[in-house]
Amino acid sequence: MTIEQIQDLIANAVKVLLGRGTRKTQLYTKPCTKRVAALCMPYGYQPPKFHQFDGKDNPKQHVAHATMLAQTIT
């Protein structure tokens, strides 16, 4: 086996492991169903401003606030 063949084998193995070879991988999936993702928002719609939990505050209060925001938009 030549050095070039070994390099090609390694390169192909790395591509497959990274999902760039012949094998397809799905690295990201939406957190909602296809039906929800396909919905059209009305003209002028502005999504609510959710804050990411920073781990310092009370998690129960964070979830309660996010739930309250979600209920106001439905």
C-alpha positions as CSV (number, residue, x, y, z in Angstrom):
1,M,0.0,0.0,0.0
2,T,1.4,3.4,-1.0
3,I,1.5,6.5,1.2
4,E,-1.1,8.2,-1.1
5,Q,-3.5,5.3,-0.6
6,I,-3.0,5.4,3.1
7,Q,-3.6,9.2,3.1
8,D,-6.8,8.7,1.0
9,L,-8.1,6.1,3.4
10,I,-7.5,8.4,6.4
11,A,-9.1,11.3,4.6
12,N,-12.2,9.3,3.7
13,A,-12.5,7.9,7.2
14,V,-12.3,11.5,8.6
15,K,-15.0,12.7,6.1
16,V,-17.3,9.9,7.1
17,L,-16.8,10.6,10.8
18,L,-17.5,14.3,10.2
19,G,-20.6,13.5,8.1
20,R,-19.1,14.7,4.9
21,G,-18.7,11.4,3.2
22,T,-21.3,9.1,1.7
23,R,-23.0,8.6,5.0
24,K,-25.5,11.3,5.9
25,T,-25.9,12.5,9.4
26,Q,-28.4,14.8,10.8
27,L,-26.7,17.1,13.3
28,Y,-29.6,19.5,13.9
29,T,-33.3,18.9,14.3
30,K,-35.9,21.6,14.9
31,P,-37.5,21.5,18.4
32,C,-41.0,21.5,16.8
33,T,-43.0,19.4,14.3
34,K,-42.8,20.0,10.6
35,R,-46.4,21.4,10.7
36,V,-45.4,24.0,13.2
37,A,-42.2,24.9,11.4
38,A,-44.2,25.4,8.1
39,L,-46.7,27.9,9.7
40,C,-46.6,31.4,8.3
41,M,-46.6,34.3,10.8
42,P,-48.9,37.3,10.3
43,Y,-47.4,40.5,8.8
44,G,-45.7,42.5,11.6
45,Y,-45.4,39.6,14.0
46,Q,-42.6,40.0,16.5
47,P,-41.6,36.9,18.6
48,P,-41.4,37.4,22.4
49,K,-38.0,38.2,23.9
50,F,-37.0,35.1,25.9
51,H,-34.0,35.3,28.1
52,Q,-31.5,32.3,28.2
53,F,-31.1,30.9,31.7
54,D,-27.7,31.8,33.0
55,G,-27.6,29.3,35.9
56,K,-27.4,32.0,38.6
57,D,-31.0,32.8,39.2
58,N,-33.8,30.6,40.5
59,P,-34.6,28.1,37.7
60,K,-38.3,27.7,38.9
61,Q,-38.8,31.5,38.5
62,H,-37.1,31.4,35.0
63,V,-39.5,28.6,33.8
64,A,-42.5,30.3,35.4
65,H,-41.6,33.6,33.6
66,A,-41.1,31.8,30.2
67,T,-44.4,29.9,30.6
68,M,-46.2,33.2,31.3
69,L,-44.7,34.8,28.2
70,A,-45.6,31.8,26.1
71,Q,-49.2,32.0,27.4
72,T,-49.6,35.6,26.5
73,I,-48.8,35.0,22.8
74,T,-51.2,32.1,22.3
